[in-house]
Every structure is written in structure tokens, then in C-alpha cells.
Amino acid sequence: MELLQIILIISLIILIISLTVVSLYSIFVLKDLKDTLQDAKVIVKTGKTVASSLVIPLTAFMGLAGGISKGIKAVKSISSLFEEEEDDYDDEEEI
């Protein structure tokens, strides 16, 4: 065998070993990435659950606060009507 053939065979063997190592390393990296993404999925699902459990009571509270606000406005408008009628009676008595 010539020296060139021996060098080419050794180079080919080193290249095959290197590609095998890189392929195995890529497989392990992809497996770790898959596990990380599954953990992230669980975290996002938990965050979604927590957010929805907070939104429902806050929505109910905002509805209650809106109802109280409308009730206060209604009471103020009714009381302002009675105050205007009292002012009208006071003006009539002065005449």
C-alpha cells in the first residue's frame, strides 16, 4: 500500500469517529432540549391555571364594584332630586 492510501484511510476513520461523536452529542442535546421544553410547557400550564384562577374572582369583584358604583350614582341622583324639590319649596315660602 502506498503512503497516500494509508493516510486517506486513517483520515476517513478519524472523520467517521468524529461524525459519530458529533451525532451522539447532538442526540443528547436534543433530548435535553425536549426535556426542557416539556418542563417549560408544565410551567406555562401552571401559570395559565394561576392566571385564570385570579381572573375569575377579579372579574366578579369588578362586577360587584361596578354595581356598587351604579347604586351610589343612583342614590346621589335621587337625593339631588329631593334637594331640588326642597329648594323649590324654600323659594315659594319666601315669596
C-alpha positions as CSV (number, residue, x, y, z in Angstrom):
1,M,0.0,0.0,0.0
2,E,1.1,3.4,-0.7
3,L,1.6,6.0,2.0
4,L,-1.2,8.2,0.4
5,Q,-3.8,5.3,0.8
6,I,-2.8,4.8,4.4
7,I,-3.2,8.5,5.2
8,L,-6.6,8.6,3.4
9,I,-7.8,5.5,5.3
10,I,-6.7,7.0,8.7
11,S,-8.3,10.3,7.8
12,L,-11.5,8.6,6.8
13,I,-11.5,6.6,10.1
14,I,-10.9,9.8,12.1
15,L,-13.7,11.6,10.2
16,I,-16.2,8.7,10.8
17,I,-15.3,8.7,14.5
18,S,-15.7,12.5,14.7
19,L,-19.0,12.4,12.9
20,T,-20.3,9.6,15.2
21,V,-19.3,11.6,18.3
22,V,-20.9,14.8,17.0
23,S,-24.1,12.8,16.1
24,L,-24.3,11.3,19.6
25,Y,-23.7,14.7,21.2
26,S,-26.4,16.2,19.0
27,I,-28.8,13.4,20.1
28,F,-28.1,14.1,23.8
29,V,-28.5,17.9,23.3
30,L,-31.9,17.4,21.5
31,K,-33.0,15.0,24.3
32,D,-32.1,17.7,26.9
33,L,-33.9,20.3,24.8
34,K,-37.0,18.1,24.7
35,D,-37.0,17.7,28.5
36,T,-36.5,21.4,29.0
37,L,-39.4,22.2,26.6
38,Q,-41.6,19.8,28.5
39,D,-40.8,21.5,31.8
40,A,-41.5,24.9,30.2
41,K,-44.8,23.5,29.0
42,V,-45.7,22.5,32.6
43,I,-44.7,25.9,33.9
44,V,-46.8,27.7,31.2
45,K,-49.8,25.4,32.0
46,T,-49.4,26.2,35.7
47,G,-49.1,29.9,35.0
48,K,-52.2,29.8,32.9
49,T,-54.1,28.0,35.7
50,V,-53.0,30.5,38.2
51,A,-53.9,33.4,36.0
52,S,-57.3,32.0,35.2
53,S,-57.9,31.4,39.0
54,L,-57.1,35.0,39.6
55,V,-59.1,36.4,36.7
56,I,-62.4,34.8,37.7
57,P,-62.6,36.4,41.2
58,L,-61.3,39.7,39.9
59,T,-64.0,39.7,37.3
60,A,-66.6,39.1,39.9
61,F,-65.1,41.8,42.2
62,M,-65.1,44.3,39.3
63,G,-68.8,43.4,38.6
64,L,-69.6,44.0,42.2
65,A,-67.7,47.2,42.3
66,G,-69.4,48.4,39.1
67,G,-72.8,47.5,40.7
68,I,-72.0,49.4,43.9
69,S,-70.8,52.4,41.8
70,K,-74.0,52.5,39.8
71,G,-76.0,52.2,43.0
72,I,-74.2,55.1,44.6
73,K,-74.8,57.2,41.4
74,A,-78.5,56.3,41.5
75,V,-78.8,57.3,45.2
76,K,-77.0,60.6,44.5
77,S,-79.2,61.4,41.6
78,I,-82.3,60.5,43.6
79,S,-81.1,62.6,46.6
80,S,-80.3,65.5,44.3
81,L,-83.9,65.4,43.0
82,F,-85.2,65.7,46.6
83,E,-82.8,68.5,47.3
84,E,-84.0,70.4,44.3
85,E,-87.6,70.0,45.4
86,E,-86.7,71.3,48.9
87,D,-85.1,74.3,47.3
88,D,-88.2,74.9,45.2
89,Y,-90.4,74.8,48.4
90,D,-88.0,77.2,50.2
91,D,-88.2,79.7,47.3
92,E,-92.0,79.5,47.4
93,E,-92.2,80.2,51.1
94,E,-90.0,83.3,50.8
95,I,-92.4,84.9,48.3
